[in-house]
């Protein structure tokens, strides 16, 4: 699979793929974890501009953390199959309920190992930020995400309850 996929930052080149990815999630009434604010934007240029605000301290929205968004592109057909976001550090919310990493795989492309590949291949970037370990969280009902995290060396750290969504998250640490 290594030759099949690549992680790239969002750009105009992928506007059509981003729109199709978003629509796939909306049509399936699925959450868009690790996509930043993609759900809120039907204009991909506006999405890209908003995403870029999180990459520099001087444009970072108040209360938010620096973050880098990656697209997982399948090289054979240039299809966006997944997205993964790296939060450079943790604020109080992320320390409890979000973690350093958020990711998703397009509903029509699941169960092909893409999430595990993304989580593994984003780790060198995390290390380049000076992180020695990363926190990754998943819903306690998301068996696929749990397996992805465990496959990448996740160590269970407990659960956290998200009252605003009435959901329980499992917390895992991965040593880089």
C-alpha positions in Angstrom: 0.0 0.0 0.0 3.0 2.4 0.5 3.2 3.2 -3.2 -0.5 3.7 -3.5 -1.1 6.6 -1.1 0.4 10.0 -0.2 -0.3 12.6 2.4 -0.5 16.1 1.0 -1.7 19.4 2.4 -4.9 20.8 0.9 -4.6 22.9 -2.2 -6.7 24.1 -5.2 -5.7 21.0 -7.1 -8.0 19.0 -4.8 -11.0 21.2 -4.6 -13.2 18.8 -6.6 -12.1 15.9 -4.5 -12.7 17.8 -1.3 -16.2 18.6 -2.4 -16.9 15.0 -3.3 -15.4 13.8 0.0 -17.6 16.2 1.9 -20.7 15.1 0.0 -20.0 11.5 0.6 -20.1 12.2 4.4 -23.2 14.3 4.2 -25.1 11.8 2.1 -24.2 9.1 4.7 -25.0 11.3 7.7 -21.5 10.6 8.9 -19.2 12.7 11.1 -16.2 14.3 9.4 -13.5 13.8 12.0 -10.0 15.1 11.2 -11.4 17.4 8.4 -11.2 20.7 10.3 -14.3 22.8 9.4 -15.1 21.0 6.1 -18.7 20.3 7.1 -19.4 24.1 7.3 -18.0 24.9 3.8 -19.5 24.2 0.4 -17.0 26.6 -1.1 -13.7 24.8 -1.1 -11.7 28.0 -1.6 -13.2 29.4 1.6 -12.4 26.0 3.3 -8.8 26.2 2.2 -8.5 29.8 3.4 -10.0 28.9 6.8 -7.8 25.8 7.1 -4.7 27.9 6.5 -5.6 30.2 9.4 -4.7 27.3 11.8 -1.1 27.0 10.4 0.2 30.3 11.7 0.1 31.9 15.2 -0.7 35.4 13.7 -3.9 34.1 12.1 -4.9 31.4 14.6 -8.5 31.9 15.9 -8.7 32.7 19.6 -8.8 29.6 21.8 -7.7 27.3 19.0 -4.3 25.5 18.5 -2.0 25.3 15.5 -3.0 22.4 13.3 -1.9 20.9 10.0 -4.4 19.3 7.7 -3.4 16.4 5.4 -5.3 14.7 2.6 -4.7 11.1 1.9 -4.6 10.7 -1.8 -4.7 7.4 -3.7 -2.1 7.9 -6.4 -3.6 5.6 -9.0 -6.7 7.8 -9.5 -5.9 10.9 -7.5 -8.9 10.1 -5.2 -9.2 11.6 -1.7 -9.7 8.5 0.4 -9.1 10.0 3.9 -8.1 13.1 5.9 -6.0 13.5 9.0 -5.4 16.5 11.1 -2.4 17.1 13.4 -2.8 19.5 16.3 0.6 20.7 17.2 -0.1 20.9 21.0 -3.0 20.4 23.3 -5.3 22.9 25.0 -7.6 21.9 27.9 -10.4 20.6 25.5 -8.0 18.6 23.3 -6.1 17.2 26.3 -9.4 15.6 27.5 -11.6 15.1 24.5 -9.8 15.6 21.2 -6.1 14.6 21.2 -3.4 15.5 18.8 -4.9 13.6 15.9 -8.3 13.5 14.1 -8.9 11.4 11.1 -11.6 10.0 8.8 -11.9 7.7 5.8 -14.4 8.3 3.1 -17.4 6.0 3.7 -17.1 4.3 0.4 -13.4 3.6 1.0 -13.5 2.1 4.5 -12.0 -1.3 5.7 -9.0 -1.0 3.3 -6.3 -0.1 5.8 -6.3 3.6 4.9 -6.8 4.9 8.5 -3.9 2.8 9.8 -1.7 3.9 7.0 -2.5 7.6 7.6 -1.9 7.3 11.4 1.4 5.5 10.8 2.6 7.9 8.1 1.7 11.1 9.9 3.9 10.2 12.9 7.2 11.4 11.4 5.5 14.8 11.0 4.4 14.8 14.6 7.9 14.0 15.7 9.2 16.9 13.6 7.0 19.2 15.7 8.9 18.0 18.8 6.2 15.7 20.0 7.4 12.5 21.7 3.9 11.0 22.0 0.5 11.7 20.6 -2.9 11.4 22.1 -5.6 9.9 19.9 -9.2 9.5 20.9 -12.1 7.6 19.5 -15.7 6.9 20.4 -16.1 3.8 22.6 -18.4 2.4 19.9 -16.0 2.8 17.0 -14.3 -0.6 16.8 -12.5 0.3 13.5 -10.9 3.4 15.0 -9.9 1.5 18.1 -8.2 -1.2 16.0 -6.4 1.5 14.0 -5.1 3.1 17.1 -4.0 -0.2 18.7 -2.3 -1.3 15.5 -0.2 1.8 15.7 0.9 1.1 19.3 -1.8 2.9 21.2 -1.8 2.5 25.0 -5.2 2.8 26.6 -5.4 5.8 29.0 -9.0 5.7 30.1 -12.3 7.2 28.9 -13.7 10.7 28.9 -17.4 11.6 28.7 -18.4 14.3 26.3 -21.6 15.7 27.9 -22.5 18.1 25.0 -22.8 15.1 22.6 -23.7 12.4 25.2 -20.7 10.3 24.0 -17.9 8.4 25.7 -14.4 8.6 24.2 -11.5 6.2 24.6 -8.1 7.9 25.0 -4.9 6.3 23.7 -1.3 7.5 23.7 1.2 6.5 21.0 4.9 6.9 21.6 6.7 8.3 18.6 
